[in-house]
Amino acid sequence: MNQMLLALWRYRHFMISAIKADLRTRFNRSKLGASWMILQPLAQVAIYAIVLSSLLAARLPAGKGAHLSYAVYLIAGMVPWSLFAEVVSRSLTMFVDNAGLMKKIAFPRICIPVITLGGALVNHALLLMATLLIILITNHPVTWLILWVPVLTMALLVFAAALGLVLGVINVFVRDVGQVMNVVLQLWFWMTPIVYVADVLPEQFQRVVAFNPVAPVIQGYQNVLLFQQMPPFVRLGLLLVGSLVFLGLALYMFRKAAPELVDVL
């Protein structure tokens, strides 16, 4: 582990340059550029808010007919979900997409997952700033509880990084994983209380949602950004401990598979 951290420190400038290059490439020749990172999830929030606000706004503690509160509830859930989905989706193909780079340049392979995480974090930071602006515009207070957002983000990022690393390695050897995960992520989204309040579900489905590892982070964001409440500490603690163990296993798997990655690619 110490050698891995030392290698990442030595190649920090390489990773920073790669993240900048990736962001430039993704929005090359786009008139709005990086604005698309914010506009796409906000457009999705607007669609859900228009379609579902009349049905679900009354379920929020803010009160019956609280359509603006429902929009904030939506976006508070979409911000962490967007980070999770982007990390997992991009991690699936991170080694395949960088096959040419891995064959031409000698560098620690662990840099590729870190570059992927770095690009996703930039997107997340921009979307979070836009979210805070929307919350202020809708007259919802931003309290000191927002200081919990980095902790929530870190807990989610550890889990997403571990899952993404495992899937990225497997996808090198079995390319069907990417297709399967596209369906899994869609199902996962609807099994996470983002566009609905968990209380509207039948009791048996609420039990299923309770085992969703992403749900405590989503609830934490909604609590601190909308309800001015503390995050669910017990569930977050279990998620963080479990994610750290999962990340350790993922790194072990990566180290074992790393010598074969370039040959297979």
Disulfide bonds with the S-S distance in Angstrom:
none
